[in-house]
Amino acid sequence: QVRLEESGGGLVQAGGSLRLSCAVSGRSFSDFGMGWFRQAPGKERELVAGLEWSGDSTYYADSVKGRFTMSGDNARNAVSLQMNNVNAEDTAVYYCAAKSHGVTWYGPEDEYDYWGQGTRVTVSS
C-alpha cells in the first residue's frame, strides 16, 4: 500500500523559512509525478509545486515561484518543499500527492492517486 506522510509544518514568521517533507512508502516516489498542494480556509486546493518522475523538471505556481523549491531524495524515498521568504498567503494545510506516470507529471488534483494527511503551515506577521 502506498502511503504518503507529510511533516515539518508549524508556525513561522513572515520572511522566514520552513521545510516540509513527504515520506513515501510502498513505492518509489520516482514512480510518480509528485506534487505539493495547499488549501487555505475558504479556498480551493491548489497545486503549488510538482516534481517530474525523473526529478529533472519542476513546476511552480506563480505565487510561489522563486520562493519555494521542490526536490526529491532517492535515498530516503522522500520529497521536500523548501519554503523561503514566506508570507501570510502561504498559510494553509499542505498536502503531498502522487500522480501515476503518464503524459503529464503535474495537473489537477483529481489526477493524483495518493495523498498524505496534510501538515499545517501558519505564517505570522
Backbone torsions as a table, in degrees:
resi	resn	phi	psi	omega
1	GLN	NA	131.0	178.6
2	VAL	-78.6	132.3	179.2
3	ARG	-133.6	136.4	176.4
4	LEU	-120.6	132.3	-178.1
5	GLU	-135.7	116.1	179.7
6	GLU	-86.3	154.4	174.3
7	SER	-155.4	165.5	175.1
8	GLY	105.2	-6.5	179.3
9	GLY	-70.2	166.0	179.6
10	GLY	161.6	-162.5	-179.2
11	LEU	-96.1	131.2	-179.7
12	VAL	-141.4	144.8	178.9
13	GLN	-77.0	149.3	174.9
14	ALA	-55.4	136.7	-176.9
15	GLY	89.6	-12.1	-179.3
16	GLY	-85.9	-171.4	-176.5
17	SER	-129.4	154.0	178.6
18	LEU	-151.0	145.7	179.4
19	ARG	-122.5	119.8	176.9
20	LEU	-98.0	145.0	178.1
21	SER	-125.0	150.2	176.3
22	CYS	-131.5	108.6	177.4
23	ALA	-85.3	130.0	-178.4
24	VAL	-110.9	130.7	176.6
25	SER	-129.0	155.3	179.9
26	GLY	93.3	-35.6	178.6
27	ARG	-145.8	162.8	174.0
28	SER	-79.2	139.7	178.3
29	PHE	-63.3	-20.4	177.7
30	SER	-68.1	-12.9	176.2
31	ASP	-77.4	-8.6	-172.8
32	PHE	-129.3	161.4	159.7
33	GLY	-85.8	114.8	-176.7
34	MET	-89.9	143.5	-179.0
35	GLY	-138.4	152.0	169.2
36	TRP	-112.6	122.7	174.2
37	PHE	-110.9	160.6	172.7
38	ARG	-142.3	152.6	178.4
39	GLN	-139.3	117.9	176.3
40	ALA	-94.1	157.0	179.4
41	PRO	-55.1	129.9	178.4
42	GLY	78.3	3.1	-179.0
43	LYS	-121.2	159.4	177.8
44	GLU	-76.6	154.9	175.8
45	ARG	-66.7	135.4	-177.7
46	GLU	-130.7	146.4	175.3
47	LEU	-79.6	124.7	179.7
48	VAL	-107.8	-24.9	-179.5
49	ALA	-156.5	147.3	177.1
50	GLY	-140.4	147.8	-179.8
51	LEU	-124.1	121.6	178.1
52	GLU	-64.1	151.3	-172.4
53	TRP	-58.6	-29.2	176.5
54	SER	-81.3	-13.4	-177.0
55	GLY	81.3	5.6	-175.6
56	ASP	-86.6	-19.5	-176.7
57	SER	-130.9	150.5	177.4
58	THR	-133.4	155.4	173.0
59	TYR	-123.2	141.7	175.6
60	TYR	-137.0	137.5	171.5
61	ALA	-65.1	150.3	-178.2
62	ASP	-56.8	-32.6	-176.1
63	SER	-68.4	-20.0	-177.6
64	VAL	-119.6	-7.9	-177.6
65	LYS	-58.1	131.7	-177.8
66	GLY	89.9	-15.0	179.9
67	ARG	-112.4	-34.9	-178.4
68	PHE	-106.2	146.8	176.2
69	THR	-134.1	125.6	177.1
70	MET	-103.6	137.7	-179.9
71	SER	-149.7	163.6	178.6
72	GLY	-118.6	150.4	177.7
73	ASP	-123.2	103.9	-176.4
74	ASN	-64.0	-38.3	-178.0
75	ALA	-63.5	-37.6	-179.0
76	ARG	-94.0	-6.4	-174.7
77	ASN	50.6	55.0	-176.8
78	ALA	-144.0	156.1	172.8
79	VAL	-121.6	156.0	-177.2
80	SER	-133.9	162.9	174.0
81	LEU	-132.2	106.4	176.3
82	GLN	-84.8	119.1	-176.8
83	MET	-110.2	114.4	179.3
84	ASN	-115.5	153.9	178.4
85	ASN	48.5	52.9	-176.7
86	VAL	-70.0	155.1	176.6
87	ASN	-134.8	176.9	-174.2
88	ALA	-60.3	-30.7	-179.9
89	GLU	-69.0	-12.4	177.9
90	ASP	-83.6	-7.6	177.9
91	THR	-64.4	120.7	-176.6
92	ALA	-177.9	169.4	166.1
93	VAL	-88.0	126.9	-177.8
94	TYR	-102.6	132.1	-177.7
95	TYR	-118.5	137.8	170.0
96	CYS	-92.3	138.6	-178.2
97	ALA	-142.4	154.6	-178.9
98	ALA	-125.0	128.7	-179.8
99	LYS	-110.2	126.6	-179.1
100	SER	-59.6	148.8	-179.3
101	HIS	-55.7	135.5	179.8
102	GLY	-168.6	-160.8	-179.6
103	VAL	-63.5	-42.6	179.6
104	THR	-108.7	149.6	-179.2
105	TRP	-111.1	1.8	169.6
106	TYR	-148.8	156.6	-178.8
107	GLY	175.6	-160.6	-178.7
108	PRO	-68.9	161.4	-172.7
109	GLU	-62.1	-28.1	-178.5
110	ASP	-72.6	-5.7	176.5
111	GLU	-94.3	-1.1	179.8
112	TYR	-97.0	135.7	-171.9
113	ASP	-94.9	-28.2	-176.0
114	TYR	-131.5	143.7	-176.4
115	TRP	-137.4	145.5	169.8
116	GLY	-83.9	177.4	-176.8
117	GLN	-82.9	-14.0	178.9
118	GLY	97.1	150.6	173.9
119	THR	-135.8	134.9	-172.2
120	ARG	-88.7	134.0	175.3
121	VAL	-118.5	125.5	177.7
122	THR	-122.4	123.2	-179.6
123	VAL	-104.1	122.6	178.9
124	SER	-99.6	150.4	-179.6
125	SER	-144.9	NA	NA
